[in-house]
Amino acid sequence: MTTPPQPPPDDAEPWPYPQQPPPPQGYPAYPPPQYPVYPPGYPPPRRNNDGGIVIGFVFVGITVSVVLNILVMIAALSIVGADSNVGNDGTQFLWISGVLSVVVAFGGGGGLIAFKKPWTKGMGIGLMIGWALMSILVGFCVSILQGSLG
């Protein structure tokens, strides 16, 4: 069993902060006014130092996105080239694989960001950045190829 708090001794110094009333009897003195007031027994909020984790997983997400895009491209081109019954020279399948990569990059990336953990934020952002980089790279290569073919 605990003992109730004792009243302060008569020789205790007066309340040093005149702008605030003294705390109720038995409570510790409030911190000085330049500091925020936290409830007794609760530490101040911890500073979040997760930036390095997020940045590291952004690069992991970019790598995963590039690898997934290359695998989808190889699969799409092999299916279109192997099966002559795909229809319209396989352009429908290529459109479907392109739309699927957008859904995976932005839907999956947004879903990972929604978890609000440092590593999932980094992976989600990395998936989106990886898709954008692959799109820019493919567009650049296609424009060079078309220019060189005349």
N, C-alpha and C positions, 0 to 999 in steps of 0.2 A: 504494500500500500504506500502511496506517496503522501508526503506531508504538504499541507497547504502553504502557499507562499507567505513569508513573513513580511511584516511592514518594514519599510526602510528605517535605518537608525536615524535618530534626531540630528546627528551631525552630518548627514548626507548633503551634498551640494544641491542647490536649487536647480530646477529645470533649465538647461543651458540654451534651449531654443525657444525664444519667446513667441515666435510666430505660430507655433503649433501647441496645442494643449498637451500636457503630459499624458503618457499612456495610462490606461487603467492599472490599478494596483496589481502587481504580480506579473505584468508584462515587461519585456525588456525595453530599454529606451529606443526610440525610433532612430534611424540613421540621420545624419545631417541632411538638410534640405536639398543639397545638390545631388543626392543619390535617390534613386527610386525606392519607394517603400514596398517591401515584400512581406507577405504574411509570415508570422513566426514559424520557424521550422522548415521553410521552403527556401532553397538556394536561388540566387538570381538565375535568369535563363542563360543557358550555355551558348557561347558563340559557335556558329556553324562553320566548320572548316572543311567542307566537303568539295571544294572547288577542284582540287587535284583529282579526286575520284571521278568527278563528272568529266573532266577533260580527258583523262585516261580512257574512259569508256566511250567517249566520242570517237576516238581513233579505233577502238575495237568495233564499234558500230559501223564505221565507214568501211572497215575491212570486211565485215560480215556482209554488208550490202553489196560491195563490189563482187565478192565471191558468189553471192546468190544471183546477182544479175548475170554474171558470166555463165553460171550453171543453167539458168533459165534460157539464156540466149542459145547455148549449145543444144539444149533439149528441144527448143522450138525449131531451130534450123534443121536438126536431125529428123524430127518428126515431119516437117514440111518437105524435106528432101527425100525421105524414105517412102512416104505414102503419096501416091499421085491422086488419091481419092479425097484429099482434104478439101478441095474445091477452091476456085478462084486463085489458083497458084499458091495456096497457103496463106494468103494475106489475112483471112479471118482469124486463123490461129495465131498469127503474129500479133494482130491487134489484141486478141484475148490475153496473150502472154504479156504484152505491154501494159494493159490495164491492170492485170494481176500484180505486176511489179509495183505499180503506183499504189494500189490498195495495200500491199504488204509494207511498202516503205512508209506511207503516211498513216495508214490505219494502225499498223503495228507500232510505228514510232510514237504516234499520239497515245496509244494505249500504254506503252511503256512509260511515257512521260507522266501519265495520269497516276501511276503508282507512287510518285513523289519520293522515291528512294534515290540516293545519289547515283548508283550504278544503273538503275533503270532510266533515269533522265539522260545520262550520257549515251546509253545504247539507243534510245529513241531518237535523240538528236543526231547521233551518228548514222542511223539508218536513213534519215531524211537527207542529211548532207551527202551521204554516199550515193543515193539515188540521183540527186541533183548533179553531182560531179560526173557520174556515168552518163547522164543525159547530155551534159555539155560536151563531154569527150566524144560520145557517139555522134552528136550533131556536127562537131568540128571535123571529125574524120569523114563523115558522109559528104560534107561540103567540099573537102579537099578532093575526095574521090570523084565527085561529080565534076569538079573543075578540071581535073586532070584527064577525065574521059571526054571532055568536050561537050 
